[in-house]
Amino acid sequence: MLQATYKDDDTYVFYISTEDRRYNTSTDITATYQIQYLFKFTNNMDGSVVYAYAQDIQWLDRYTRCSFYHDTAEDVYTGKVNFVPNGYYNYKVYELTSATVQALSCSTAPATPNGDTPSGVDTGNIGQYTITDGDGVVTSTVKLTGQNDVYDLPLTNADAGASNWNIKVYNDCSDTVPIITSGFYFPTITAQADDTRWVEITNIEQTATGISGRIISNMPIGYSWEFTNSVTGAVISFFDITAKPETKAFTLPQIDPPSSVPINLLGYDATGGSAGGGGFAWSNVPLQLVPVKKPSTYYGIGEALAVNPVSVNGAGTILSKGNAWLTIIAGSTAESTTQGFYTLQGVVEQGKLYVSEPIKGEQVTYIENPTPPGTNYVWYGQ
């Protein structure tokens, strides 16, 4: 059992076992301080809970040494705690890791270990995302933990709306000021005379290099469609239509950064794409795609990977609504190649803490592997 003495301007020094249960087993993670410990202290008397990150972490041969600071103005990120009322506490220690060293703050680490996420308890929120439709209505809000990033998220039954749809990604410092806002829209395109779409993206899958998917064409034989770079206009690939309907598989690599150069999909009333001399098949409104690979090498992303438009007949009656596939990646800053945050891995230690009235000193406990069998070794205090 850990023991601390309640006293103004005191430093609580604890020795705990973390290495035996470490989740991230990279050999150099402790040497480069890419690991942090979030403590949850629960008072046995009134059930009050205090969260605080361990400070001054040192990894010793048989212990991990860490400190907390007495302060009536508690702060989770600087390890300031106020153990009132004194007495017995239960404690849990959560391991958090990052690909890079980060200062602890609301933009880099969760304030609590209990995240409202699909994965359940013992996760840590580092932010959230919202999706807003073309009329400005928030259609969904989901917490992000760094372990529940969204890939290939389908969005269906979408109206064209009055303006862009938006994906907003927030870190945990604010749920009103996003770190990134990504806009996409569902254009309205008039279908063919037989009320079929000209082309339709039927699925999207993210790969290690970008995205792959399929396109079904109902365009007349002798037409074509092509992918072009939306910035330079350069043709990436084209496909001539030889049957109706006709399905074509495609792959598109990620362009860095992903949002910088969307890919346009346009149709033409001649073979050879734009070089074939024909005009636009439906209009000069492109279907847009944004390739993002999985797993992502960028953080702080909210993108529509691909969008199908709203389809209407010649009278303007809606035949089918739009749909899209989204990808949303947690981040402390927008579209960065640095992870920038700590991800909660799980509980590495738990036990009892006794906070006594002021008497200067530290208490340390551990149980060593029995040698000989049945013999426990316990060390006390300094």
C-alpha positions, -999 to +999 in steps of 0.1 A: +000+000+000+012+035-009+013+061+019+014+099+017+014+127+043-010+156+038+009+188+041+010+222+025+038+226-001+046+190+000+057+166-027+043+131-028+067+105-041+054+071-051+072+040-063+050+017-084+054-013-107+047-005-143+072-023-164+058-058-159+025-048-174+036-023-200+014-022-231+038-005-254+069-027-253+091-006-275+126-009-261+134+028-261+100+043-251+110+051-215+144+065-225+127+090-248+099+098-224+072+087-249+052+072-220+030+089-194+009+077-164-025+090-155-035+083-119-071+080-108-075+085-070-109+076-055-116+085-019-131+055+001-151+078+023-170+101+000-163+086-034-147+118-047-123+113-077-090+131-085-071+127-117-035+137-121-005+129-144+026+116-127+055+141-127+093+136-126+090+100-139+121+078-134+123+042-144+145+022-119+155-014-119+124-026-100+102+004-097+089+035-115+094+066-094+070+095-098+058+126-080+027+146-073+024+181-058+001+193-030-021+221-042-056+231-034-059+244-070-057+209-086-045+205-121-045+171-139-016+179-163+009+193-138+002+166-111-013+190-086-036+172-061-054+180-029-061+148-009-091+160+011-106+143+030-075+125+043-078+087+046-079+057+023-080+060-015-081+034-042-058+042-071-055+031-107-026+039-130-032+042-168-004+039-193-004+064-222+020+064-251+029+086-280+050+082-311+067+115-302+074+133-269+047+158-261+041+183-233+010+173-213-019+196-220-056+195-231-044+192-267-021+163-262-035+141-234-069+130-221-081+146-188-098+114-177-095+077-185-132+073-192-141+079-228-175+078-243-165+057-273-176+026-291-147+006-274-163+012-240-146+021-207-110+029-199-103+050-229-093+086-230-109+113-250-085+136-268-111+154-288-142+149-310-156+154-344-189+167-357-206+163-391-228+192-402-251+189-431-257+214-459-283+232-439-260+238-410-275+210-388-251+188-368-259+152-378-234+135-355-209+141-327-184+114-318-155+114-293-120+106-305-094+087-284-067+081-310-076+044-310-110+048-326-101+067-357-128+065-384-121+049-418-145+043-447-174+058-427-205+057-450-227+087-451-260+080-469-294+096-478-278+131-481-295+161-495-277+187-516-285+214-490-279+251-493-241+250-488-212+227-480-213+199-455-186+201-429-164+178-409-150+196-378-122+180-357-115+193-322-089+186-296-099+184-260-092+221-253-124+233-270-156+219-284-164+252-302-131+260-319-121+232-343-085+225-352-097+217-387-129+223-408-132+203-440-159+211-464-175+189-490-207+191-509-233+170-527-239+185-562-272+179-579-268+162-613-296+155-638-298+118-646-300+102-681-333+100-699-339+065-684-334+079-649-301+061-643-271+078-630-243+085-654-217+069-631-218+059-595-190+051-570-202+019-553-176+013-527-144+028-512-117+010-492-086+026-478-054+008-484-017+011-473-012+035-503-045+053-508-080+042-518-095+016-540-131+011-552-155+004-580-174+026-604-206+015-622-213+033-654-247+036-672-233+059-698-239+050-735-213+029-753-187+051-769-186+075-739-158+077-714-149+089-679-116+100-664-097+110-633-079+143-633-057+163-609-080+191-597-051+216-594-031+209-625-058+193-647-034+165-655-052+133-665-045+104-641-064+077-660-095+073-683-119+045-692-138+040-724-174+026-721-180-006-740-211-019-723-241-006-703-239-010-674-202-015-669-181-018-637-145-007-634-122-011-604-098+017-596-070+027-572-058+062-563-026+069-543-026+094-515-013+129-524+005+147-496-011+164-477-043+146-485-066+177-487-042+196-510-053+180-544-087+164-547-092+141-577-120+150-601-141+124-619-158+137-651-176+120-680-173+127-718-196+119-748-167+104-767-139+078-761-105+089-748-117+112-720-109+149-723-084+142-751-111+125-772-126+157-784-161+152-769-181+174-746-190+168-709-214+139-705-236+153-677-220+187-669-187+202-659-195+194-622-170+168-611-174+140-586-145+145-561-123+120-543-096+125-517-073+095-513-062+089-477-042+058-468-048+035-439-033+035-414-030+073-418+004+090-418-014+123-411-032+134-379-060+159-376-079+149-407-116+150-416-122+143-453-148+129-477-130+102-495-156+101-523-190+117-530-219+106-551-243+135-561-280+138-556-297+125-588-327+142-602-348+138-634-354+164-660-382+179-640-359+183-610-376+155-590-351+137-567-345+101-579-319+092-553-300+112-526-263+115-523-238+094-504-202+096-494-174+078-475-156+097-448-123+093-429-116+111-396-083+109-378-076+123-343-049+150-340-038+179-318-031+201-348-045+201-384-031+176-410+002+170-393+026+141-398+034+142-361+010+123-338+010+151-313-009+133-285-008+105-260-031+074-265-044+056-234-035+020-235-049+005-203-044-001-165-008-010-155-012-008-117-038-004-090-040-006-053-046+013-020-033+047-009-034+060+027-031+098+032-023+106+068-021+138+088+011+158+084+042+138+092+072+143+069+083+113+049+077+089+021+064+053+021+073+027-005+059-008-009+065-036-033+063-073-033+091-091-050+088-126-066+091-151-037+126-165-031+124-190-016+088-199-025+063-184-001+086-156+011+075-120+005+099-091+007+085-057+016+104-024+016+093+005+037+099+042+034+129+064+032 
